[in-house]
Amino acid sequence: MNTETIAAIATAAGSGGIGVVRISGPKARAIGETITRCTLSPRHALFSDFKNADNNVIDQGIAIYFNAPHSFTGEDVVELQGHGNRFVLDDILQRTLSLGARLAKPGEFSERAFLNNKIDLAQAEAIADIIESTNASAARNAVQSLSGEFSNKIHALLEALTQLRIYIEATIDFPEEEIDLQTDTYVQSALLQTIDRLQAVLQQAKQGSIIRDGLSLIIVGEPNTGKSSLLNQLAGNDLAIVSEQAGTTRDMLRETIMLDGLPLKLIDTAGLRISSDQIEQEGIRRAGQEIERADIIFYLQDCNANPIDLQPSRHCIAEQLSQYKIALPKNTLLVVVNNKIDLKQKRPEVLSAADLHTNYAAVAISAKEALGLDLLAEQIRLFCGLSNHTETNFTARRRHLDILERCHQQLLIASEQPAAELLAEDLRLTQHLLGGITGAFSSDELLGEIFSSFCIGK
């Protein structure tokens, strides 16, 4: 238990019907009773005046006392729920500080909940993810993580590794029971099952990360292929000037959108062409920088041009981009978008569905008439491993993915080990890595970095 009492305004800045000042620590109850001039009973809401040192009323509201360990932080907690005016709330907060509390640091309430074993680290991060969610799916996934969905999967993996370690290390301690790793069916079966389970969690985590953080999507192509029209249709706004004159877009346009429930960071670029115009050259150079960082590239071409290959290979597109000193990333989804089908009264269609092995797809659409936009969303979902009805069960951060990927590699190494001692060490290292997700094994530096990103009051 921490010996210091902390306090902060727990509600968002601005005006509102209700504002909350939260107090946590050994002095919380005494501070609450001094401000309300009432005796506070655990888990009972008390309507009262909130008074200052001169016995003048600061505000009226409800005081609730949660006794340790039956509170969010695991400590004594008092919440003073008054009116949502920042001046009034600040007066209440200043009163708590004058009575012995100190101002809480960002994320300190959640950090204390973690340190007092009320929640694990993944659940603590989910609190911040709920607050910061930019779409309904991300919020639902974060709530699931807070309820323990992600943590339970990690604990199940840790338990499987523990059981396997017990079996293997027993044979090390008792040489007469020495096992042959190449022929022992239990070890091989248990290890492969654990690898499969880890892969399944990793795939879910990737999907949860996409829903949480979104993907960067860049629209590129030669001038007058309809890039700005597509940007405007996807964004639902006239963000870019649309003109028959080639080279209208000279710089990048950015917009964050939702496409069929997927959050996308959308970037429109200058048309790719050889030009002596320095401004246009700079626009193309910047486009190249964005392409190298993009998750998805929409390469637009006019399907009515002659000659035209409606399904050019990645190699072909890479060669075209190389004319402008732009490299095509290997792991980025390339969608060849054949635009302007309306000019020949064609119907939108998928010419080549997204393939995870080639990271390639080809689609025919009309940006002007908004035909085939659903097909573009479908290809992105295929690339992400998401169906139209897929709902991931938890949120995940980049650090979670890094740990799971490292664990996967470690277990693959373990599966090739010839000696029980080496296998046992690989399993121990994997356990230690996995424990970093829930906070079982976490450095103080990592905890400081995570909780410092929280808002004050959480």
Secondary structure, DSSP 8 states (H G I E B T S, - for coil): --SS-EEEE-S-SS-EEEEEEEEESTTHHHHHHHHHTS---BT-EEEEEEE-TTS-EEEEEEEEEE-TTSSSSSS-EEEEEEEE-HHHHHHHHHHHHHTT-EE--TTHHHHHHHHTTSS-HHHHHHHHHHHH--SHHHHHHHHHHHTTHHHHHHHHHHHHHHHHHHHHHHHHH-GGG---TTT-HHHHHHHHHHHHHHHHHHHHHHHHHHHHH-EEEEEEESTTSSHHHHHHHHHTS--S---SSTT---S-EEEEEEETTEEEEEEE---------HHHHHHHHHHHHHHHH-SEEEEEEETTSSS--SS--HHHHHHHHHTTT----TTSEEEEEEE-GGGGT---EEEEEEETTTTEEEEE-BTTTTBSHHHHHHHHHHHHT--TT---SS---HHHHHHHHHHHHHHHHHTT-SSHHHHHHHHHHHHHHHHHHHTSS--HHHHHHHHTTS-TT-
